[in-house]
């Protein structure tokens, strides 16, 4: 189920991503949730939630990258 706010995101997202990246994650997850509601729209046997999480992480990685310091930074 889509997250209503960034405070509702999983700890693994909230504790590691900057606020802007969390917003990207939340919006991409919601989009993935809507767009892949039916099993035939998903790859393999992935669940709707798993697919939405993959889409959300891909969206974050488009703008952010994990630095050598282990923290997520906006790409330059």
N, C-alpha and C positions, 0 to 999 in steps of 0.2 A: 504494500500500500504506500503511495507517495507520502513523503514527509511534509508536514505543514510548515515547519520552521527549521532552521539549522540546529536548534536545540534538540530536535527530535532525531537528528542523524545518529548513526551508530558511533560509539566511542572511538572506534578505530579511525573514523573520519574526523570527528570533532577535535580529537586530541592531537592530530598530526597536520591538518591542513589549515592554512590561513583563512580568515573569514571569507574573502572573495572566492577562494577555491571551494569553500563549503557551499556557497551560493550556486556556483557552477554545478557542483555535484548534485545538489537538491533539485535544480531545474532539469538537468539531464536525466536524473533518475525518473522524475515525473514524466518526461517525454518518452523515455524508454518503456515505462510502465504502460502508457497509453498506446504506443505504437506496436507493442508486442503482446497484446492481450491474448491472442490465440496461439496455440502451440505450433501451428504450421508457419507462423511468422518468426519462429525462433530457430536457432541452429541447434543441432544435436537434440539432446533431451533436456536442455537447460530449462529451469523453471522461469516463470515470468519475473520473479524477484532477482534471480541470479543474472538474467539478461539485463535487467535495468541497472544493476550494480556495475556490470561490465561496461555498459554504455556510459554511466556516470564517471567511472574511473578514466575511460578513454577521453571524455570531455575535459576532465581536469588535466590530464597529461598533455593535452593540446596547448594549454596555456602555462602550465606549471611543470617543473621538474624537480626531482629530489636531488639536493646538492650533496657534496662530499661531507658536509656537516650533518647529514641525515635529516635535514629539514627541507620542506617544500618551498621553492622560490619561483617567482614569475620568470618565464623565459624572456631573454632579451632580444 
